[in-house]
Amino acid sequence: CFSLSLFLFFSLLSLFLFLSADKLMHLDLKTKVPLEYMIVEAIFAELFHLPQPKQLPLFYGCLLVELCKMRPATFPQVLAQATVLLYESIPTMNVTCVDRFSTWFSYHLSHSQYRGSWEDWEEVIEMTDDQPKKLFVKDMLEKVMRFSYRERLVDVLPDNYKPFIPADPSPMYKYDGEEGAALPGADVARKLINAIRSRVTTDDMERILNDISIDDASVDVPSLKVEVFTQVILQVGCQSFSHSYGALAKLRPTLLKLVSSDEDRLLVLSNVGEFWANHHQILTVFIDKLLRAGIVDTKAVISFIFSSSMKDEFCWFYPWEILQQTVTTVIGRATKVESTLKTAKRNFRDCKHEDEKRALDEESDETKRLEEDIQKLMEELDGAEEDVKRLFLVMSQRFV
């Protein structure tokens, strides 16, 4: 029957998505079908595939952009209809799919001169802040800003959408301005920044930190050192991602000496959250860098996400993105160690077999080395698996 043929065609079309846009639009069809509609449906079906799409989401975004360029008379209209249908489905859509829809649409707008049917979405202006459609529009506009800049959004959006424009993504340095300069530790922070720019040694930086003297007995000096040094790292590297990574890599040894407890790790994350409160992308990426660098652990990240300061942010996608990347990092670490251990055991068996073939009285140096490596990897795997268990235990406690 026709419906079965259509289903089979749709399934085949999903396989053809790996072709170029040009080949997709020139498929030789014996039965006349609405090709543009079928292609759009197949692409979105793949993009929203759970738990993960077969390709990077960017692939589907690029494919749709190319198809719009090839068929400007028909394809953009079909895609616009699909976008409206998806927008209307947001209240019942899987949250992960809403996030992918937001990411794709922001990317597509950046390739279409930010032209959108904003009047079709004016209903969100009167909605409450916790409504799914309003949250979608706010999240999508923040992602649009990543492809451009805030002033561009101010220019292209209608006046009634001005409240939806994201805040200025500039960093918020704690010791800036007159009020900041009067805070405890501000003088030491200024000296540290000047010292870092003068390329002083680690010992010199530690001496400057130890000069902190507070008359107020209620101020915890060790915690203040952590706060000051974290703010300094963030301020020194605030120009770009690469500057942030460079500052963290250079100053990591000193920060590790200062961070010695769960409270210290949470304090580091709280300062990062305050510094990049208006730039969720850098906040998300930098927390992942801190986790990979061993400065914070999974318990600290989860405690930060579920802290009182983040309570009002739960409607945004970025706290859950931080949580997801934390889980991915910890599980990925355990998986990598397990894979390395399997390879080491296989090599050990091969070396052992070679020793037996050569009738050696004792194990070769290579066999002994591999045996030692296996022992170390087994201990490392035990630690990694313990981290995974601890992660899910802490998560379940915080969710409850």
KADAUR-V417982 format. One record per helix or strand. SS is the DSSP state (@ for helix, = for strand). FROM is the first residue (numbers start at 1). LEN is the number of residues. If there is no record, write none. Layout:
SS,FROM,LEN  SS,FROM,LEN
This chain:
@,2,15  @,21,5  @,35,13  @,57,14  @,75,14  @,90,3  @,95,16  @,118,9  @,132,16  @,150,7  @,159,6  @,177,5  @,186,12  @,202,9  @,221,16  @,241,18  @,262,14  @,280,13  @,298,8  @,308,6  @,318,40  @,365,35
